[in-house]
Amino acid sequence: MDPLRKEVTDPEMGGLLKVVELFQVLDREIPAQVMATFLYVATHDECHKQALEEALSFSTASGSRNTDWLSKQHRLNKPGLDLIIKEVDATNRRRTILKLSPKGKTLVKQIKALLYG
């Protein structure tokens, strides 16, 4: 044990800290909004981007920025985290469907293992 770290006093909260640390392995400076976006998609797989924006009180721009970060291609031609897939809704081409990528499904399994054993 690291001598500077105190012993865990609340194991349930310790599990949540481990989840945050898991996200930080993917991106050291990942914002809370990006984590919330991923967790929303994980709990509402194949949802519409507009529903995510309404549920998380995001603007359209914020929803786009956060979902781009999680998709294969981030803004400014940088690679994204490839945790979600963004698809055009076949029934309404102005809407975007969000679903977990294979990498995102793996992350969900890791999160569940950390939280629920």
Buried (B, 14 or more C-beta within 10 A) or exposed (E): EEEEEEEEEEEEEEBEEBBEEBBEEBBEEBEEBBBBBBBBBBEBBEBBBBBBBEEBEBEEEBBBBBBBBBBBEBEEEEEBBBBBBBEEEEEEEEBBBBBBBEBBBEBBEBBEEBEEE
